């Protein structure tokens, strides 16, 4: 993800790994579409893209004072926020951008636009540092020779560039630990086989793709010492929404007494929510399941259910790896401390 | 599946649902290839195809007496048996064909060939009756309004034409029960979305496809009252090998206190085996996972693990639906009675 020549450049994740192509966004509409169609995806990355989307909205604004600019920014926020409902980083970033205007009492619109751009860059660089710290804390959980199972993509592509769940794995690799990573392919959009495998291979980490339904067998065979995934929104009690299939995986890990960890920055927590039931779950186009690379695989006239996320209850989560350290149960008390 | 003009005609299941095309087998080699490449699949269907494969082997034989014919039949058996190691029906059917020769002490080769053809037809028609009975016993477990979850294809396509797990569902439908069936798409070869959905739709049953990793959520949402799958080989203690993902599904059902049933004819039991650990698990080509409809979805150089089956331990199985009724725990004792 890169800001240059007044445009946001995104690595188009829908084309990976077969094509490495940058998509340029020059308007709020472009950014909204990129988030909706998953050109950019992953909770932190969506937040950063949203922030630059606000910059683009402000840039196009003809506002003559702060109030007019605020109105245009709120309008852009609403459009960008509509793209995907589950990942809270999106709304967190939009809130931070709005606060730039609320906290700077000037009608110098040009200055305000500069401050918005500065805030977007800050969000981006903070995410880099956050991911490094998550990697550091997470890697301490990984021992020499461990087998690790992950789901979807919580890597560099899902963030500013180092990842959350994968940050822990990258850091363990950098520390010279020999590890073996199993990756759920992650139907329907195959972020595991397309994106995570691509990132891990580039990092020189021993990687094996499995179909999602093989996780139980791989756990039973003793190949996995810990499971780490990312998250899209975490409630105040530790319940964590993440890519569909994460809940199944957490149950399978529990059945085999393998610890299940979630890695996420503090921006992924929605402390207003008491529990995971309150997290909105995005339903996506049935054709993501029914059609593959242009070919229909489900007979016409058969229904398809395609929830994009599920919620893993906190009782299944051994710890949540944040930039401030690993939070363990009891979550309500310990998460409250995290946000003190 | 049909025998006509001295050839075995199989509905090519690799092309469904996009193309309905019969494949004709006129040699042992044709049948072996059809089993290996999954033109025909499903434990009972493989058994029937194998029996007709022996007929084709006998037909091509130039044997002048029973011993010579037996030698040719055993040779054909070995070739066909090498195609897929897990489903025991294959070996059960080959054994039955061999026994035709062992039990008829004549050197009238032409008569023996006729008897072999007759035995293959008997296996086919017995399977029809067996499936009907499985459907009858299984449907008694299904109540009005039930949600049912199944995995892979244990339908007409996997048998002589009515199925095992799906037989129970078809029969419940024929009895006028309103039911709703959720079907795991079943990666990597998508037998759920391609085959099971196609069969259920043709039977007018309310069908919804889910990705395999959605099963946990669907169970949590209370949409499923029972899970029914088929089996490829069942050990003497009730441990059941079935399509990869069945074990995960059984664990998820247990976690939600939803009963998990296996439907299988007696020919799927391998009473020589004390437990499921002894069942050989076929490993298939990694490209089944890595390549989809000619396009690579896993980056080159990344490993893929592709076991075709897993074993569900008997403790997770509420009952095994056979043509003789539903066998419940304790399995060792009750299965011994089944084979009395």
Interface residues (C-beta under 8 A of the other chain):
Chain A: X17 X18 X151 X182 X184 X185 X186 X187 X188 X190 X193 X194 X197 X198 X200 X201 X206 X207 X208 X209 X210 X211 X212 X213 X214 X215 X216 X217 X218 X220 X244 X245 X247 X248 X249 X251 X252 X254 X255 X289 X290 X292 X293 X295 X296 X297 X298 X299 X301 X302 X303 X304 X305 X306 X307 X310
Chain B: X17 X18 X151 X182 X184 X185 X186 X187 X188 X190 X193 X194 X197 X198 X200 X201 X206 X207 X208 X209 X210 X211 X212 X213 X214 X215 X216 X217 X218 X220 X244 X245 X247 X248 X249 X251 X252 X254 X255 X289 X290 X292 X293 X295 X296 X297 X298 X299 X301 X302 X303 X304 X305 X306 X307 X310
